[in-house]
Amino acid sequence: EMSLPGGLLLLMLLALALGKPQVSSPGCQSWVLGSRDPEELCCKICKPGNVLVKDCGKDQHALCTPCESGSYVPNSNPASCVTCSTCKGTQVKRPCTPTSDAVCECIAGFQCGDATCSFCQQKCRVGEERINRTCHDCPNGTFSDRADQKCVPWSSRCLEPNQMVIKGGSRVHDIICGPTENSAQG
């Protein structure tokens, strides 16, 4: 008969436990005694990652059950399991757990197109605007002086009275105004 030293056995068990996917233990986290039957327990709060399947019963472990793999229990509605996001067209930043949805992200050079990152779109530079999720140069007569901003038309004239256009607009800046020759001399 072969025996392992206690420390080695503990390390082997720890390695096995760490290699398994995260699973919630079933049951009720908080309960009260039933009003009709003193041997009955009534669940107030399920353990994290569990949903309520029966309000009251003799075994607190049977009152709540963990969600199936690929689903989680959101804090906003702990009464039902929700299917995990799959990050299609994006990559997984944080995988789904029994208590939280997967978090998706985009590859470098792209950004999430909505709050849940259900799609990615190109990050536009100065002098570009996004059309149908891709970046295009600002058309002639327009500019964008900040990244990820729509192109806007150049100003048609200087706003200050003693100023004139000293430099035309470009894809990255509006017209540039400066003092008129008369105001510069006087």
C-alpha positions, 0 to 999 in steps of 0.5 A, spaced: 500 500 500 502 506 497 501 513 501 503 520 500 506 525 504 500 530 507 503 536 503 503 532 497 496 530 497 494 537 499 498 540 493 494 535 488 487 536 491 489 544 490 491 543 483 485 539 481 480 544 484 484 550 481 483 547 474 475 546 474 471 551 471 467 556 477 461 553 479 456 555 485 455 551 490 447 550 491 443 552 496 440 558 500 444 563 503 439 566 508 433 563 511 427 563 516 423 558 519 416 556 516 410 559 519 406 553 518 411 547 519 417 548 524 421 543 521 421 547 514 425 553 512 423 558 507 429 562 503 430 569 503 436 569 499 440 564 495 447 563 495 451 567 489 450 564 482 443 560 484 436 561 483 430 560 487 426 554 485 422 553 491 420 558 497 420 553 503 422 546 504 426 541 509 433 542 506 436 549 504 440 546 499 434 544 495 431 551 495 436 554 490 440 551 484 446 554 480 445 556 473 447 551 468 454 553 464 453 558 460 449 562 464 449 567 470 444 570 475 444 578 474 444 582 481 438 586 478 434 580 477 436 574 482 430 570 480 432 567 473 438 565 469 441 569 463 445 566 458 452 569 457 454 574 452 458 570 447 463 576 444 461 575 437 466 580 433 469 582 439 474 578 444 473 576 451 476 581 456 473 577 462 469 570 462 462 569 464 462 567 471 455 564 475 454 571 478 456 576 472 456 576 465 462 576 460 465 582 458 467 583 451 472 588 448 475 590 441 482 589 438 487 595 438 485 600 433 477 599 434 472 601 440 466 598 442 460 601 438 455 600 444 454 600 451 455 592 451 460 592 446 456 588 442 460 590 436 466 594 434 468 600 430 474 603 427 477 608 432 478 615 427 483 620 428 483 627 427 481 629 420 477 623 419 469 621 421 466 614 422 461 612 416 458 605 417 463 603 422 469 605 418 473 611 418 473 616 412 477 622 410 473 629 412 470 631 405 473 638 402 470 644 406 470 640 412 474 638 418 475 634 424 480 637 430 478 631 435 479 624 434 472 620 433 468 626 431 464 628 425 467 632 420 464 639 420 464 645 415 469 650 415 467 657 418 465 662 412 468 668 415 471 671 421 467 672 427 471 678 429 470 685 426 478 687 424 480 680 422 481 676 415 482 669 413 490 668 414 490 661 412 484 656 409 481 650 412 484 643 412 481 636 414 484 637 421 482 645 422 477 650 421 479 657 417 484 661 421 483 668 422 488 674 424 488 681 424 487 685 417 492 689 414 489 696 417 488 693 424 495 691 424 498 697 422 494 702 427 
